[in-house]
Amino acid sequence: MSITVQNITKRFGTFTALEGVSLDIPSGRLVALLGPSGSGKTTLLRIIAGLEVADTGVVRFDGEDFSTRTARERRVGFVFQHYALFRHMTVFENIAFGLRVRPRGTRPSGRRIRVRVTELLELIGLQNQAGRYPSQLSGGQRQRVALARALAVEPSVLLLDEPFGALDAKVRLELRRWLRQLHDEVGVTSVFVTHDQDEALEVADQVAVMNCGRVEQVGSPEEVYHRPATSFVYNFLGNVNLFHGRVDDGTAYIGAEATGHLVFVRPHALEVARRPVSANFFRATTKHINAAGPVVKVEAVTEWGAPVRVEMAPERFRELALRAGEEIFVTPRDPAIFTNNERAG
């Protein structure tokens, strides 16, 4: 089931949550709506679900206008951040709930419900927990049950609102990998909201980066990370150093006196040496070095007093024999250059 939203605008009083948003979600894809709080991600998800009504614009499923149809008519499965499981029901009955409340004419038989729930319990790896109650499960297990309940009714679209937001970091990591595997097995068109860039980049087929009620960029994880369309996308995705600079013959020169352009450089794209290795460098002084882990992280201060973060391989760190308080020469590689908030140059 493909989803198309076209020119969606939604206001709450004087606050504009969405303004002219358009987005195409191909059938069978796992798409992340990524952005900071207040960017409009959840509002857009709820409009796709039929839980909110847009002020203007159209929502289409497989090319058909579904803008005025209810969530039930859209056959949407919705998973909330805080599980929303029924505390008085067992795991089995939570998953079966959507099937049991169907109108009599479309309700499966008791045997068919048992078969379907058993299949889902096996799919989520909780076949031995069927008789337990939500309070007897871990947070990660409860979220798996919530996903199974949404899938039980065989939705045409699966929508997830910050599905792992209430979980600790280790469980989040495990579940997002599991969600990717689950999607590959089930294949239902899925859209999930997150503010966690690592989550979006690792799990999604396609990422829509949102900011202030607009879509800044849509693309594969590789595209939005390596080829950001705006300064916001570059600054939002991953660690980055922001400098002011000038551009001469296509080369960005960084410095305190430079104006007119914003220059973004990832910490791993800053080359450190004991002496200048090109004409385009600046001086800095190391302040703190963290050599624990697979990447050495260096915090330094530029000659004009701005902080700068550098990442390098342990082998390069040992070769340089860096210590805190030393002068280094820094050369930027692969900078992204913008004028204010314009498209990449």
QUIDA-V802289 format. One record per residue. RES is the residue in one letter. OMEGA is omega in whole degrees, 0 to 359 (NA if undefined). D_FIRST is the distance of its C-alpha to the first C-alpha in whole Angstrom. Layout:
BEGIN
{{RES:OMEGA:D_FIRST} {RES:OMEGA:D_FIRST}}
END
This chain:
BEGIN
{{M:177:0} {S:180:4} {I:175:7} {T:171:10} {V:188:13} {Q:175:16} {N:180:20} {I:174:20} {T:179:23} {K:177:24} {R:172:28} {F:187:29} {G:180:33} {T:182:34} {F:177:32} {T:181:29} {A:179:26} {L:181:24} {E:176:25} {G:184:23} {V:174:20} {S:183:17} {L:176:14} {D:179:11} {I:182:9} {P:180:7} {S:176:5} {G:182:7} {R:174:9} {L:189:12} {V:177:13} {A:168:16} {L:189:18} {L:177:21} {G:179:24} {P:176:28} {S:179:28} {G:182:28} {S:177:26} {G:185:23} {K:184:20} {T:178:20} {T:178:21} {L:179:17} {L:181:16} {R:176:17} {I:176:16} {I:182:13} {A:186:13} {G:178:16} {L:172:19} {E:179:20} {V:180:20} {A:175:21} {D:176:24} {T:177:23} {G:187:19} {V:172:16} {V:181:13} {R:171:10} {F:184:6} {D:176:6} {G:182:9} {E:182:11} {D:180:13} {F:189:12} {S:183:15} {T:182:18} {R:181:16} {T:178:17} {A:179:15} {R:179:15} {E:179:14} {R:182:11} {R:181:11} {V:169:11} {G:186:13} {F:178:15} {V:182:18} {F:180:21} {Q:186:24} {H:169:26} {Y:181:25} {A:176:26} {L:177:27} {F:187:29} {R:183:32} {H:180:34} {M:175:31} {T:175:31} {V:180:29} {F:184:28} {E:175:28} {N:181:26} {I:183:23} {A:191:24} {F:183:24} {G:178:20} {L:182:21} {R:183:25} {V:176:24} {R:174:22} {P:187:24} {R:184:26} {G:182:24} {T:183:21} {R:177:23} {P:176:23} {S:178:27} {G:179:28} {R:180:28} {R:177:25} {I:180:24} {R:179:27} {V:182:25} {R:181:22} {V:178:23} {T:177:25} {E:181:23} {L:177:21} {L:177:25} {E:181:25} {L:182:22} {I:176:23} {G:181:27} {L:183:28} {Q:179:29} {N:183:33} {Q:188:32} {A:184:31} {G:180:34} {R:177:34} {Y:182:33} {P:181:32} {S:181:35} {Q:182:36} {L:172:33} {S:179:33} {G:179:30} {G:178:28} {Q:179:28} {R:180:27} {Q:175:24} {R:178:23} {V:179:24} {A:178:21} {L:179:18} {A:179:19} {R:179:20} {A:181:16} {L:185:15} {A:184:17} {V:180:15} {E:183:12} {P:175:10} {S:181:6} {V:176:7} {L:181:10} {L:184:13} {L:182:16} {D:183:19} {E:190:22} {P:183:21} {F:186:24} {G:183:26} {A:186:29} {L:179:30} {D:191:33} {A:183:32} {K:180:32} {V:177:30} {R:182:27} {L:180:28} {E:185:27} {L:180:24} {R:174:22} {R:178:23} {W:178:22} {L:178:19} {R:179:18} {Q:179:19} {L:180:17} {H:179:14} {D:180:15} {E:185:16} {V:174:13} {G:180:10} {V:176:8} {T:187:6} {S:177:10} {V:178:12} {F:180:15} {V:175:19} {T:170:22} {H:182:25} {D:185:26} {Q:178:26} {D:179:26} {E:182:24} {A:184:21} {L:181:23} {E:191:23} {V:194:19} {A:167:17} {D:185:15} {Q:182:16} {V:172:18} {A:181:18} {V:184:22} {M:180:23} {N:176:26} {C:175:28} {G:180:25} {R:174:24} {V:181:22} {E:182:24} {Q:174:22} {V:179:19} {G:175:19} {S:177:19} {P:180:22} {E:182:24} {E:185:24} {V:180:24} {Y:186:27} {H:180:29} {R:181:29} {P:185:28} {A:182:28} {T:179:30} {S:178:33} {F:181:31} {V:180:28} {Y:184:31} {N:184:33} {F:186:30} {L:174:29} {G:178:32} {N:183:35} {V:172:37} {N:178:40} {L:178:41} {F:168:44} {H:184:45} {G:173:46} {R:183:47} {V:175:46} {D:179:49} {D:176:48} {G:179:45} {T:179:46} {A:177:45} {Y:186:48} {I:177:48} {G:183:51} {A:184:52} {E:183:54} {A:180:50} {T:172:48} {G:182:46} {H:170:43} {L:182:41} {V:179:41} {F:178:38} {V:176:39} {R:180:38} {P:181:40} {H:181:40} {A:174:41} {L:181:44} {E:183:47} {V:178:50} {A:178:53} {R:179:57} {R:181:58} {P:178:56} {V:176:54} {S:180:53} {A:184:54} {N:181:51} {F:169:52} {F:180:52} {R:175:55} {A:178:54} {T:180:55} {T:180:54} {K:182:53} {H:181:52} {I:175:50} {N:184:48} {A:179:48} {A:178:46} {G:185:43} {P:180:42} {V:177:42} {V:182:45} {K:183:45} {V:172:47} {E:183:48} {A:177:50} {V:180:52} {T:180:52} {E:177:55} {W:170:55} {G:181:53} {A:177:50} {P:178:48} {V:180:46} {R:182:44} {V:174:44} {E:180:43} {M:178:44} {A:178:45} {P:180:48} {E:179:49} {R:178:50} {F:180:51} {R:178:54} {E:180:55} {L:184:55} {A:184:57} {L:172:55} {R:178:57} {A:178:56} {G:181:58} {E:174:58} {E:176:58} {I:176:55} {F:189:54} {V:178:50} {T:179:48} {P:175:45} {R:176:42} {D:177:39} {P:171:39} {A:188:37} {I:180:38} {F:168:37} {T:186:39} {N:181:39} {N:183:35} {E:179:34} {R:185:32} {A:176:33} {G:NA:37}}
END
